[in-house]
Amino acid sequence: MALIDTARSKLGEAYDTVKSWQQLQLFFTVLAIVILLSLAKALIHWIGLEFLSLNPLFTSAIGGAIFIIGFLLSSILSDYKEAERLPSEIRVALEAVHDDVTEYAAGRDGYNILKLRTLLLDIVRSLRKGLSDDPDHDGLRHTLQQVDKLSPIFGDLERAGMQPNFVTRLRGAQDALRRSLFRIYHIQSTQFVPSIHILVYTLVGSVITLLLFLETEGSPESAIMFGFVSYMFIYALHLINMLEKPFRKGSDTLDDVSLFLLREFDDKLSRLVAKNAEAPPVERAREGFMH
């Protein structure tokens, strides 16, 4: 028992270490780029290639670039905040379908609830697979096809005597599922105003180029200011690129939208399916009715 506790403790420490590294991964990536730019700036200053003098137009260009980046970030953050709500809406719709059909199946001979549970598991798993780094997101199209397979099940329930208001609720949950999945598909597959992205990238590139060839005294203060401004712009570019795709399953990042609610639903249904499979035939049939 003590050995198991020790192993769990070691695994927990390893997980915390990996999690801490993931939290700082973007910082270290940007820091490495800033260090390379600082070395390039020092080389340019040492060779004497600095030929631009500081003037008010340069500070205005930096201010304009910051304004445009802030506008783009605010627009992308609205989609990211919406994406954070979608897993909970999907979980609510899945729970509603499962609970209503389970309640209807209780005490009714001949209805196999296992078919519905297997389909709901396929929906959750194909969604998680579709939110990987695949640029075409083929898995999301498969998820939508799985949601379509709920319609024949609801039709069978209606013909079997389920009350119309329950059928309406089930179809409403199915529509909510489709709405959330289509929204995820759209967010993952599109880019917010591509022309704005081109403008931001060219502005940042121009500002950093101007900073590289700006005349400085070579003092520590000027080096710190160059590093600070470069860090701010480059970090913003990486942040925009990361927030544009809120779902990044399979990537080494903690900035993606968490799907823990769907994982918990997967675990819940997996236990019910396994319990039904392990039960004796008579009890298995009863489980199909009662759950």
Secondary structure in CASP SS format (residue, H / E / C, confidence):
PFRMAT SS
TARGET T0000
AUTHOR 0000-0000-0000
METHOD secondary structure of the structure
MODEL  1
M C 1.00
A H 1.00
L H 1.00
I H 1.00
D H 1.00
T H 1.00
A H 1.00
R H 1.00
S H 1.00
K H 1.00
L H 1.00
G H 1.00
E H 1.00
A H 1.00
Y H 1.00
D H 1.00
T H 1.00
V H 1.00
K H 1.00
S H 1.00
W H 1.00
Q H 1.00
Q H 1.00
L H 1.00
Q H 1.00
L H 1.00
F H 1.00
F H 1.00
T H 1.00
V H 1.00
L H 1.00
A H 1.00
I H 1.00
V H 1.00
I H 1.00
L H 1.00
L H 1.00
S H 1.00
L H 1.00
A H 1.00
K H 1.00
A H 1.00
L H 1.00
I H 1.00
H H 1.00
W H 1.00
I H 1.00
G C 1.00
L C 1.00
E C 1.00
F C 1.00
L E 1.00
S C 1.00
L C 1.00
N C 1.00
P H 1.00
L H 1.00
F H 1.00
T H 1.00
S H 1.00
A H 1.00
I H 1.00
G H 1.00
G H 1.00
A H 1.00
I H 1.00
F H 1.00
I H 1.00
I H 1.00
G H 1.00
F H 1.00
L H 1.00
L H 1.00
S H 1.00
S H 1.00
I H 1.00
L H 1.00
S H 1.00
D H 1.00
Y H 1.00
K H 1.00
E H 1.00
A H 1.00
E H 1.00
R H 1.00
L H 1.00
P H 1.00
S H 1.00
E H 1.00
I H 1.00
R H 1.00
V H 1.00
A H 1.00
L H 1.00
E H 1.00
A H 1.00
V H 1.00
H H 1.00
D H 1.00
D H 1.00
V H 1.00
T H 1.00
E H 1.00
Y H 1.00
A H 1.00
A C 1.00
G C 1.00
R C 1.00
D C 1.00
G C 1.00
Y C 1.00
N C 1.00
I H 1.00
L H 1.00
K H 1.00
L H 1.00
R H 1.00
T H 1.00
L H 1.00
L H 1.00
L H 1.00
D H 1.00
I H 1.00
V H 1.00
R H 1.00
S H 1.00
L H 1.00
R H 1.00
K H 1.00
G H 1.00
L C 1.00
S C 1.00
D C 1.00
D C 1.00
P C 1.00
D C 1.00
H C 1.00
D H 1.00
G H 1.00
L H 1.00
R H 1.00
H H 1.00
T H 1.00
L H 1.00
Q H 1.00
Q H 1.00
V H 1.00
D H 1.00
K C 1.00
L H 1.00
S H 1.00
P H 1.00
I H 1.00
F H 1.00
G H 1.00
D H 1.00
L H 1.00
E H 1.00
R H 1.00
A C 1.00
G C 1.00
M C 1.00
Q C 1.00
P H 1.00
N H 1.00
F H 1.00
V H 1.00
T H 1.00
R H 1.00
L H 1.00
R H 1.00
G H 1.00
A H 1.00
Q H 1.00
D H 1.00
A H 1.00
L H 1.00
R H 1.00
R H 1.00
S H 1.00
L H 1.00
F H 1.00
R H 1.00
I H 1.00
Y H 1.00
H H 1.00
I H 1.00
Q H 1.00
S H 1.00
T C 1.00
Q C 1.00
F C 1.00
V C 1.00
P H 1.00
S H 1.00
I H 1.00
H H 1.00
I H 1.00
L H 1.00
V H 1.00
Y H 1.00
T H 1.00
L H 1.00
V H 1.00
G H 1.00
S H 1.00
V H 1.00
I H 1.00
T H 1.00
L H 1.00
L H 1.00
L H 1.00
F C 1.00
L E 1.00
E C 1.00
T C 1.00
E C 1.00
G C 1.00
S C 1.00
P H 1.00
E H 1.00
S H 1.00
A H 1.00
I H 1.00
M H 1.00
F H 1.00
G H 1.00
F H 1.00
V H 1.00
S H 1.00
Y H 1.00
M H 1.00
F H 1.00
I H 1.00
Y H 1.00
A H 1.00
L H 1.00
H H 1.00
L H 1.00
I H 1.00
N H 1.00
M H 1.00
L H 1.00
E C 1.00
K C 1.00
P C 1.00
F C 1.00
R C 1.00
K C 1.00
G C 1.00
S C 1.00
D C 1.00
T C 1.00
L C 1.00
D C 1.00
D C 1.00
V C 1.00
S C 1.00
L C 1.00
F H 1.00
L H 1.00
L H 1.00
R H 1.00
E H 1.00
F H 1.00
D H 1.00
D H 1.00
K H 1.00
L H 1.00
S H 1.00
R H 1.00
L H 1.00
V H 1.00
A H 1.00
K H 1.00
N H 1.00
A H 1.00
E H 1.00
A C 1.00
P C 1.00
P H 1.00
V H 1.00
E H 1.00
R H 1.00
A H 1.00
R H 1.00
E H 1.00
G H 1.00
F H 1.00
M H 1.00
H C 1.00
END
